[in-house]
């Protein structure tokens, strides 16, 4: 059960240096480095080309067709935060536009991830305010029903706790638990170094069959070569 009608003001954020280290890596690398977990559903897409974000989450639970709590969450934003907005049920109306983006940026937010719709996308692109959303929809909202701020939420099938780090780019959005940020940044660094070595071998003409040691396993499965 969600705890409705509450704003938690204390968020334990990770070390900013660890967040900065994590920001050097893409969602695919981070997802793989964590053991292939943490991805949000692929329907969440950047609302303009080139949008990227990385930062600790302040979370908000919305009611369908109601963006009241986005105004409430603005008060809890600190510099570098990403607002992560979930909803009590599926909805795609335009919860967020350029006015809220202006407010969020003034408070220090560096992006929004929302399992719902947004509008004013041309203005968001001009502002270069990164938004990852379920839908783009011009329909507006009301301000009537309470949700909550800084509670655990389920956003696009990923659990997000306040202070977890969310990373978004053209490949999607991934969530890194707050307590694992430094570890995942190191694992991502190691994965990229390994991939650089593999890339050099592939560029030199080696086959993935040999680089990845696939031949024995393929033979064990019964693969045959015939002239």
Buried (B, 14 or more C-beta within 10 A) or exposed (E): EBEEEEBBEEBEBBEEEBBEBBBEBBBBBBBBBBEEEBBBEEEBBBBBEEBBBBBBBBBBBBBBBBBBBBEBBBEBBEEBBBBBBBBBEEBBBBBBBBEBBEBBBEBEBBBBBBBBBBBBBEBBBEBEBBBBBBBBBEEEBEEEBBBBBBBBBBBBEBEBBBBBBBBBBEBBBBBBBBEBBBBBBBBBBEBBEEEEEEEEEEEEEEEEEEEEEEEEEEEEEEEEEEE
